[in-house]
Amino acid sequence: MHSWSLDDMPDLSGTTAVVTGANSGIGAVTALALARSGARTLLACRDPERGRAALDAVRRAAPGSDTRLVRLDLADLSAVAEAAGHIAKEVDGRLDLLVNNAGVMALPMLRTADGFEMQFGTNHLGHFALTHHLLPLLGEEGPSRVVTVSSLAHRVGRIDLDNLNAERGYDKWRAYAQSKLANLLFTAELQRRAQATDKQLLALAAHPGLTATELWQTGPRLAGRTWAAQLERATRLCTQRASAGALPTLYAATLPAAPGGSYYGPRHLGGTRGGPASARTSARARDMDTARSLWDASADLTGLARDAI
C-alpha cells in the first residue's frame, strides 16, 4: 500500500496558513512543507530570534515563497490576542488553515502570565484563545481547517474540571496527558459547533507518534536535571525524525476528503512511527459531555464568549 508522503501534498497556491511553534521540530517541518506547496505561511513563534532564524531557513529552502513571522506567546493571553490581531492584518480577511502545533511537555510546576498551570495553559488554553480570536477569519469565505496536534499521551489523560490548574497537587506527566486530551476534546467540540453553523470549517487533530523534538529535553532542563536531559536525549534512538512526525499533521491539513473531527497519526507499531493513517482515540476523548463542559470552562478561564461559534 502506498504510504502518503510530502510528494502527495496538493498545490496550496492562493491559500494562507498559520503554524504555531514553527521555529523547530514538527512545526518547522510543517511550515516549510506548506510554504513549498504554495501557501502563504505565517510562522507563529514565541522567541523572536529563533523565529527569525526559522523564517530565514524557510525562505532559503523555499525561495519565492510568501512567508512571514508573527510573535506568539501562548502562555500570555494578552500576547495571544495581540498576535491574532497581527494575523488578521496579514491574511486579508481569510485564513484557510490554522495549525495549533506549539506545546510544552513534562515541565516542573510553572504558571503562565495569567496564572494557569503551564502545560494546560500553553497546550490547550493558549490555542483555545488563539482559535477563538481567529474564528471570524475561518470558514466564512471558503473552506478552512483547524488542525490541533495532540499526543499518544492523551490515552492516559483525564480532565479534572475541578482542578484544571493544579491547585490541589501536581504531577508533570498527568498534567501533560490532561492537556493533550483537552486538545482532542477541543477539536471534537469545535467540529460539533461548526457543523451547527454555516461555517465551512473542519476541525481535525493529529499526533506525531514517538518523534525526536526539543520537547523531550525542555522539562528536564528547566528542572535543572542534567542526567534526566541526557536520558531524554537517549530516547532519540527509538524515535523517528521530525520530518516523519510532521506527516500526520500535514495529512490532516491537506487531505481533500478528510472528514471533520478526524484524528491521524503514524500507522505502525501502535501509532509510534510510519506513514499517516487514521488514529485511535480514547473513550474519554469521545465524551461529548466533557467536551462541552471543557469548552465552557476554557471560555470562562480565558474571558472569552462561550457561544462565539
PyMOL commands that set and color helices and strands:
alter all, ss='L'
color gray80, all
select helices_A, chain A and resi 6-8+25-36+48-61+77-90+118-137+152-156+172-195+215-222+226-238+242-245+247-254+269-271+284-286+288-302
alter helices_A, ss='H'
color red, helices_A
select strands_A, chain A and resi 16-20+40-45+67-71+97-100+144-149+201-206+263-268+273-278
alter strands_A, ss='S'
color yellow, strands_A
deselect
rebuild
show_as cartoon
